[in-house]
Structures are given as structure tokens and as C-alpha cells.
Amino acid sequence: MNGNLKKFYESIPRYDNEYLKKRNEIIEKCGISVAIWQNWKEGKTIVPKPCKEIIAKVFEVEVETIFPNENQ
């Protein structure tokens, strides 16, 4: 489902807590809880299309980079 999200997120540098800053920005902009973020990251639930766009924008990549072959 969201296998690339976890792989992509875990590739973010850990210095200066950059990965946490990105995570928190996504949580805030999508209006979700940390638990929902975890479910998305682990592929347990589907990421809504508007949130996929937010995630891609926060990570400064195209949506297809993180969510390839997903027509949702």
C-alpha cells in the first residue's frame, strides 16, 4: 500500500531532527494524529489523495516519487 512512504521517510537525515520536523509539518497540515501518521507510514491505512500531495510538497518531490502506481 504505502511501502515507499516508510522507506522514503526513513531516508531523511536524522541530524537537527529534520525527519521529526517533516513529520510534524505533515501531521499539522493534514490535520492528523501521530497514530494516523504511523498507520500511513507502516502501510496499515490508505493515505488520502490530498494528503499525498501535502506529503510530497513537504518532502519537495513529486507525488509519484513516494506513491508510485497508486491511482487514489
N, C-alpha and C positions, 0 to 999 in steps of 0.2 A: 504494500500500500504506500507507505511513506519512507521506504528504506533509505532513500537518498537524503532525506532531511536529517536523520541521525548522523549519517556519515559526513554530510556537509557541516553540520553544527559542530561536530567533534573535531573538525579540521581547523576551526578558528583558533588563533593564538590565545594562549592562556595568560600571557603577560598583561598586566594592567587590568585584569578581569574583563578583557574585551568580549569574551564569549558571554559573560553574565550581562554585560551592558546590552548586547544584541538581544539576548533572551528577554530581558526586562522591557526593552523597547517593543518587541513583538507582542509580549503579553499586554502591555499598555495599549498599543494601537489596535490590537484585535479584541480587546476587552474580555480577556480570558483569565483563568486562574493558572497557577503554576501546575496544578494537576492536569489540566487540559493540555497545556504545553507538553508535559511529559507523555501524555497519551498520544499526541501527534508525533512527537519525536520517536517514540517506540513503535509507531505504526499501528496502534490499537484503535484509533479512530481516524476518520477522514477529515482532512483539513479543508474547510470551505474555500471555494474559489477566491472570494475577496481577500481572505487571509493568506492564501498562497501568494497573491500579488503583493500584499504587505510584507510578507517574509522575504520575497525576492528583492523588494525595494530596500529593506533594511540591510540585506546582505550584498546589495549592489550587484545583482546578477539577474539574468533573465529567468522567468518562472520555470522554463523547461530545464534549466540547469539543475534545479532542485527537485522538480516534479516532472520528469520526462514521461512521455507516453501516458499521461493522465488527462482524460477528457472530461474533467469535472469542473 
